[in-house]
Amino acid sequence: MERKIRIGVIGAFRGMAMIKVLARHPEAELVAICDKYRPLLDSCTKESSLYGRDIALYENFDDFLNHDMDAVVLANYANEHAPFAVRVLDSGRHVLSEVLPVETLSQAYDLTEAVERSGKVYAYAENYCYFPATQEMRKLYRQGLIGEFLHGEGEYVHDCESIWPDITYGERDHWRNRLYSSYYCTHSIGPLVHITGARPVRVTGYETPNAANMSAQGFPGGTSALIVMQMDNKAVVKSLHGYLKREPSSIWYALYGAKGMLETDRWDGGIERLHVFEEGNPRTEASESYRPRRASDTALSRETQGHGGSDFYPVHYFIKKILGDPEGAESIDVYEALDMALPGILAYKSILDGNKPYDMPDFRNKADRERYRNDRFCTNPAVAGQQLAPQCSFGVPAIGDEVYERVRKRYLERG
């Protein structure tokens, strides 16, 4: 067997799911982990001892990047992936990036340029594309079961109020407290793009005001966002995501075609159950409901439980893409990643501009992306500079330091 792909991971919290897969994948060798928080790093020594591998641990990214490895998994903060990805690509390594790929359109320009000049594999780890039901939807749609794509809907509604102390640590400037309503959109949009291969060409956004329960946790942005998109084949897609009240959380997708439809279950089975209607097929006349088989039925894929088992696939397909294996075609490249993510940025421009529709650039086209190389529009002062946007179109609530102190106290009390 050829030498295994040597891979390092930056970010030991979200990265632990990838670490567990890499530590046991037959075609990969986990060689290094980087995190600025030492206790998290120390917890990674368990993986090293479990699988008899010597994994180097780094607190400094520059030192980590000097390690001898072929590829890097980026599982650091969600708004910091693009600058790290550019550095990794320019160092001659392949990149697997966690959600989201970029924070601004200018970062999208920088990232695309880096991928093209490096010639290395860039893969986007939108794991919601790899649920049992969403992978089955992709397979059935590509087989032509429901005909031409006409309309799609995706939802990612997750009430994070109860876990906000655990995921923001009471830090005013934590990236989650800097979010705007439409930014974190690829969990709802991504699977529809990946299933159909259609790309957005026109985007309109709407948001709901900040909810008092979320500002009480230190979050000043809009509670939810609705994104409406016209696709390049004239289909329409509606995407909803945010912190609305609902249990269990809504991870739901529906796809309508000219001769049928595919839909995941809202309640009984969720993304592990699929409903299928094919016109003229007696078996599905009133819709057929079943639990699809997993796309990869191996011991490692079965043992990977995170996010409904979907955490296995971005890592696996990334490795296969590097190796030139046909399975690597399921990996999400930089252009598809931007088709999933940039609607969130454009939707917020729309929201602040009276819900005006915005045309969606195609970053496969150099002339298209050149127009955005200096577009730093976002709600992060460290990145936006003079292009800083407010966090809510309905007015940003004033949140005192005592709120963050209280949230920090709750975080510490929980250990």
Number of C-alpha atoms within 10 A of each C-alpha: 4 6 8 15 21 18 26 29 25 28 23 25 18 14 19 20 18 27 26 19 21 24 20 15 19 11 16 18 21 28 22 22 26 27 23 15 13 14 10 15 20 12 13 20 16 11 18 17 11 10 11 10 14 14 18 17 21 20 16 12 14 11 11 21 19 9 14 12 19 19 26 26 27 30 26 22 17 18 20 18 23 24 16 18 26 20 16 22 23 16 14 15 21 26 27 27 27 22 24 26 30 26 27 27 24 19 23 26 22 21 25 21 15 20 21 13 10 17 13 18 21 30 29 25 29 25 23 27 28 26 24 23 30 27 23 22 30 20 15 16 20 14 10 13 20 22 18 16 23 18 19 23 20 27 22 24 23 18 19 17 16 11 12 21 22 16 15 21 18 24 17 20 12 15 16 19 23 20 20 28 31 30 25 23 28 30 25 26 31 23 25 28 22 25 19 17 16 18 23 25 18 20 26 25 28 22 26 17 18 23 17 13 12 20 21 16 23 31 29 26 29 26 24 22 28 21 26 21 26 21 21 13 14 16 18 18 22 19 26 23 27 24 20 19 13 10 10 12 18 23 20 22 26 21 23 20 20 14 16 22 24 27 25 27 20 17 14 9 13 21 26 20 22 25 19 23 23 21 18 10 11 11 12 15 13 13 18 14 16 14 16 17 13 18 15 13 9 9 8 15 19 12 12 18 13 13 14 16 19 22 23 27 25 26 26 22 21 29 28 19 21 18 15 11 12 10 14 18 13 19 26 23 18 22 21 21 25 27 24 25 26 26 30 28 24 27 31 29 22 19 24 19 14 12 16 15 19 19 14 20 21 18 22 13 10 12 11 14 19 13 13 18 15 13 15 20 22 25 24 23 14 8 15 16 13 9 14 15 19 17 24 23 21 15 13 16 17 9 15 12 12 10 17 21 16 15 22 21 14 16 18 12 8 9 6
